[in-house]
């Protein structure tokens, strides 16, 4: 059972927790009618595409007996994974950062926010969940369903029934930072407020990161739900109680990711600096300047720390302890907006300014350990026609 470090109080006038789907009045107009054709997503076409390996240590696995207490290690003689991507059209992609347009759950289902619609990609099939009549800013899976946000309105949806059954307290103008741990959902908005809501009881609590932090641009619960990390302008905060431990950043922190222990990775958009923070020690263990603004990152035990460039359209894998570059992967013709990973299915998804969504399958490289692990695009029987 989840044990929260916070004490909650129910605010007056809010009593819609787990309301009947027939009673939930959606501010997002959930009529599930799309103005677009069913071909909005083009059928996926495999197109292996990755860059030659750079020098460096290869892929990682944390082999310690107790992952919650250990710092990630990098086994020797591991190489960067092969990545094959399925390419799907992504028109009307929201380009006003920060946003959280894609999110994987543990089953490998990908939630996608495009324009005024929410889609679910599952095992190669795409279905529309709803059309809300407003521009969506964020999607995030939780145990109870899928959280969606548009224009500051936030709802929890039952994906199978395609109905909204819980409404959160609104944020002013925009809520682009969402993270869930069990039934506890954290939301952050342009109003600078971080709000933690119990989706079962409806109780919530408001937290303040810093008086001058501005918009909350990223949130991430630790794996065990003991810590909540929040990113904003030039600051990272880790909540263990109502008062956060603050860490200075060189720009707006738009991406956060935890290991299965107490290690937090935080990346800023402006300078592309990645910090490695140990929450239990309140200390920065390591940091690296990637040389490119970072729009997203995610940690996996199997492959390492995955980062996305907001400028070049590349994503990269780093060793989790030394923060050494393993390899870059090319695909998008413009910057990446968001990146997410599903370690259970060896999947990485990226959505870019080039209006494409790419779902990458990671595989162990073939051949001897000392052979180069480079994927070459196979010749196409259709000549040089592009695939969209």
Residue pairs with C-beta under 8 A, 6 or more apart in sequence:
2 181
2 182
2 183
2 184
2 225
3 225
4 184
4 196
4 225
5 226
5 239
5 240
5 241
6 196
6 205
6 239
6 241
6 242
7 205
8 196
8 198
8 201
8 203
8 204
8 205
9 203
9 205
10 201
10 202
10 203
10 204
11 169
11 204
14 169
14 202
14 204
15 202
16 23
16 24
16 166
16 167
16 202
17 166
17 198
17 199
17 200
17 201
17 202
18 165
18 166
18 199
18 200
18 202
19 165
19 166
19 167
20 165
21 158
21 161
21 163
21 164
21 165
24 155
24 163
24 164
24 165
24 166
24 167
25 167
26 132
26 155
26 164
26 167
27 153
27 155
27 167
27 170
28 130
28 132
28 133
28 134
28 148
28 150
28 153
28 155
28 164
29 131
29 132
29 133
29 134
30 130
30 132
30 155
30 157
30 163
30 164
31 130
31 131
31 133
32 128
32 129
32 130
32 131
32 162
33 131
34 40
34 117
34 128
34 131
35 116
35 131
36 91
36 117
40 89
40 91
40 114
40 117
41 88
41 89
41 90
41 119
41 121
41 126
41 357
42 87
42 88
42 89
42 388
44 86
44 87
44 88
44 124
44 359
45 86
45 87
45 387
46 84
46 85
46 86
47 84
47 85
47 87
47 377
47 387
48 82
48 83
48 84
48 85
48 375
48 376
48 377
48 378
49 83
49 85
49 329
49 330
49 331
49 375
49 377
50 82
50 83
50 327
50 328
50 329
50 330
50 374
50 375
51 314
51 327
51 328
51 329
51 330
52 372
52 374
53 79
53 80
53 326
53 327
53 372
53 373
53 374
54 325
54 326
54 327
54 328
56 319
56 324
56 325
56 326
56 327
57 74
57 76
57 78
57 319
57 322
57 324
57 326
58 77
58 78
58 79
58 80
58 326
59 78
59 79
59 80
59 81
59 302
59 303
59 304
59 317
59 326
60 72
60 73
60 74
60 75
60 78
60 301
60 302
60 303
60 304
60 319
60 320
61 75
61 78
61 301
61 302
62 70
62 72
62 73
62 259
62 260
62 301
62 320
63 73
63 75
64 70
64 73
67 259
67 260
67 261
67 301
68 223
68 224
68 260
68 261
68 262
69 261
69 262
70 261
71 261
71 263
71 278
71 285
71 320
71 321
72 259
72 261
72 263
72 299
72 301
72 304
72 320
72 321
73 320
73 321
74 304
74 319
74 320
74 321
74 322
77 369
79 365
79 369
79 373
80 317
80 326
80 327
80 365
80 373
81 303
81 317
81 346
81 362
81 363
81 364
81 365
81 373
82 362
82 363
82 364
82 365
82 366
82 373
82 375
83 329
83 348
83 360
83 361
83 362
83 363
83 375
84 360
84 361
84 363
84 375
85 331
85 358
85 359
85 360
85 361
86 124
86 358
86 359
86 360
86 361
87 331
87 356
87 357
87 358
87 387
87 388
88 121
88 126
88 356
88 357
88 358
88 359
89 355
89 356
89 357
89 388
90 112
90 114
90 351
90 352
90 355
90 356
90 357
91 114
91 115
91 355
92 114
92 115
92 116
92 355
93 101
93 114
93 115
93 337
93 351
93 352
93 353
93 355
94 101
94 113
94 114
94 115
94 135
94 136
94 137
94 337
95 337
95 353
97 217
97 254
97 269
97 295
97 310
97 337
98 176
98 177
98 215
98 217
98 218
98 252
98 254
99 113
99 137
99 138
99 176
99 337
99 338
100 113
100 137
100 138
100 139
100 140
100 176
100 177
100 178
100 338
101 112
101 113
101 114
101 136
101 138
101 139
101 337
101 338
101 351
102 110
102 111
102 112
102 113
102 139
102 338
102 339
102 340
102 349
102 350
102 351
102 357
103 110
103 111
103 139
103 140
103 141
103 340
104 110
104 111
104 141
104 340
104 341
104 342
104 345
104 347
104 349
105 111
105 141
105 342
106 342
106 344
107 122
107 342
107 344
107 345
108 122
108 123
108 342
108 344
108 345
108 347
109 120
109 121
109 122
109 141
109 159
110 120
110 121
110 122
110 340
110 342
110 347
110 349
110 359
111 118
111 119
111 120
111 129
111 139
111 140
111 141
111 146
112 118
112 119
112 120
112 121
112 139
112 351
112 357
113 119
113 136
113 137
113 138
113 139
113 148
114 136
115 135
115 136
116 131
116 132
116 133
116 134
116 135
116 136
116 150
117 128
117 129
117 130
117 131
117 132
117 136
118 128
118 129
118 130
118 131
118 132
118 136
118 139
118 146
118 148
118 157
119 126
119 127
119 128
119 129
120 126
120 127
120 129
120 146
120 159
121 359
129 146
129 157
129 159
129 162
130 148
130 157
130 162
132 148
132 150
134 150
134 151
134 153
135 150
135 151
136 148
136 149
136 150
137 149
137 150
137 151
137 174
137 175
137 176
138 147
138 148
138 149
138 175
138 176
138 177
138 178
139 146
139 147
139 148
139 149
139 178
140 146
140 147
140 178
140 179
140 180
140 185
141 147
141 180
142 156
142 180
142 182
142 183
142 185
142 199
143 180
143 182
143 183
144 156
144 166
144 183
144 199
144 200
145 156
145 157
145 158
145 159
145 165
146 156
146 157
146 159
147 154
147 155
147 156
147 157
147 168
147 178
147 180
147 185
147 187
148 154
148 155
148 157
149 155
149 174
149 175
149 176
149 178
149 187
151 173
151 174
152 170
152 171
152 172
152 173
152 174
152 175
152 189
152 190
153 167
153 170
154 167
154 168
154 169
154 170
154 171
154 175
154 178
154 187
155 164
155 166
155 167
155 168
156 164
156 165
156 166
156 167
156 168
156 185
156 199
157 163
157 164
157 165
158 164
158 165
166 199
166 202
168 185
168 187
168 195
168 197
168 204
169 195
169 197
169 204
171 187
171 188
171 189
171 190
171 191
171 193
171 195
172 189
172 190
172 191
173 189
173 190
173 191
174 189
174 190
174 215
175 187
175 188
175 189
175 190
176 188
176 189
176 190
176 215
176 217
177 186
177 187
177 188
177 189
177 194
177 216
177 217
177 218
177 219
177 230
177 231
178 185
178 186
178 187
178 188
178 219
179 185
179 186
179 219
179 220
179 221
179 228
180 186
180 221
181 221
181 222
181 225
182 225
183 198
183 199
183 200
184 196
184 197
184 198
184 199
184 221
184 225
185 196
185 197
185 199
186 194
186 195
186 196
186 197
186 219
186 221
186 228
186 230
187 194
187 195
187 197
187 219
188 194
188 195
188 215
188 216
188 217
188 218
188 219
188 230
189 215
189 216
190 215
190 216
191 215
192 208
192 209
192 213
192 214
192 215
192 216
192 232
193 206
193 207
193 208
193 216
194 206
194 207
194 208
194 209
194 216
194 219
194 228
194 230
194 239
195 204
195 205
195 206
195 207
196 204
196 205
196 207
196 228
197 203
197 204
198 204
207 230
207 239
207 242
207 244
209 216
209 230
209 232
209 235
209 237
209 244
209 246
210 232
210 235
210 237
210 246
213 232
213 233
213 234
213 235
213 237
214 232
214 233
215 232
215 233
216 230
216 231
216 232
217 231
217 232
217 233
217 252
217 253
217 254
218 229
218 230
218 231
218 253
218 254
218 255
218 256
219 228
219 229
219 230
219 231
219 256
220 228
220 229
220 256
220 257
220 258
220 264
221 227
221 228
221 229
221 258
222 228
222 229
222 258
222 262
222 264
222 279
223 258
223 259
223 260
226 240
227 238
227 239
227 240
227 258
227 262
227 264
227 279
228 238
228 239
229 236
229 237
229 238
229 239
229 256
229 258
229 264
229 266
229 279
230 236
230 237
230 238
230 239
230 244
230 256
231 237
231 249
231 252
231 253
231 254
231 255
231 256
231 266
232 252
232 253
233 251
233 252
233 253
234 248
234 249
234 250
234 251
234 252
234 253
234 268
235 246
235 247
235 248
235 249
235 253
236 246
236 247
236 249
236 253
236 256
236 264
236 266
236 275
236 277
237 244
237 245
237 246
237 247
238 244
238 245
238 247
238 264
238 277
238 279
238 282
240 279
245 279
245 282
247 266
247 275
247 277
247 284
249 266
249 268
249 273
249 275
250 268
250 270
250 271
250 273
251 268
251 269
251 270
251 271
251 273
251 293
252 268
252 269
252 270
253 266
253 267
253 268
253 269
254 267
254 268
254 269
254 294
254 295
254 296
255 266
255 267
255 294
255 295
255 296
255 297
255 307
255 308
256 264
256 265
256 266
256 267
256 297
257 264
257 265
257 297
257 298
257 299
257 305
258 264
258 265
258 299
259 265
259 299
259 301
259 320
260 301
262 278
262 279
262 280
263 276
263 277
263 278
263 279
263 285
263 320
264 276
264 277
264 278
264 279
265 274
265 275
265 276
265 277
265 297
265 299
265 305
266 274
266 275
266 277
267 273
267 274
267 275
267 290
267 294
267 296
267 297
267 307
268 294
269 293
269 294
269 295
269 310
270 293
271 289
271 293
272 289
272 290
272 291
272 292
272 293
272 294
272 309
273 287
273 288
273 289
273 290
274 287
274 288
274 290
274 294
274 297
274 305
274 307
274 318
274 323
275 284
275 286
275 287
276 284
276 285
276 286
276 287
276 320
276 321
276 323
277 283
277 284
277 285
278 285
286 321
286 322
286 323
287 323
288 318
288 323
290 307
290 309
290 316
292 309
292 310
292 311
292 312
292 314
293 309
293 310
293 311
294 307
294 308
294 309
294 310
295 308
295 309
295 310
295 335
295 336
295 337
295 338
295 339
296 307
296 308
296 336
296 337
296 338
296 339
296 340
297 305
297 306
297 307
297 308
297 339
298 305
298 306
298 339
298 340
298 341
298 348
299 305
299 306
299 320
300 306
300 341
300 343
301 343
302 343
302 346
302 362
303 317
303 343
303 362
304 317
304 318
304 319
304 320
304 326
305 317
305 318
305 319
305 320
305 323
306 315
306 316
306 317
306 318
306 339
306 341
306 348
307 315
307 316
307 317
307 318
307 339
308 314
308 315
308 316
308 336
308 338
308 339
308 350
309 315
309 316
309 335
309 336
310 335
310 336
310 337
311 335
312 335
313 330
313 331
313 332
313 333
313 334
313 335
313 336
313 352
313 353
313 354
314 328
314 329
314 330
314 331
314 332
314 336
315 328
315 329
315 331
315 336
315 339
315 348
315 350
316 325
316 326
316 327
316 328
316 329
317 325
317 326
317 327
317 329
318 324
318 325
318 326
319 326
329 360
331 350
331 358
331 360
332 350
332 352
332 353
332 354
332 356
332 358
333 352
333 354
334 352
334 353
334 354
335 352
335 353
336 350
336 351
336 352
336 353
337 351
337 352
337 353
338 350
338 351
339 348
339 349
339 350
340 348
340 349
341 347
341 348
341 349
342 348
346 361
346 362
346 363
347 359
347 360
347 361
347 362
348 359
348 360
348 362
349 357
349 358
349 359
349 360
350 357
350 358
350 360
351 357
351 358
352 358
356 388
365 373
367 373
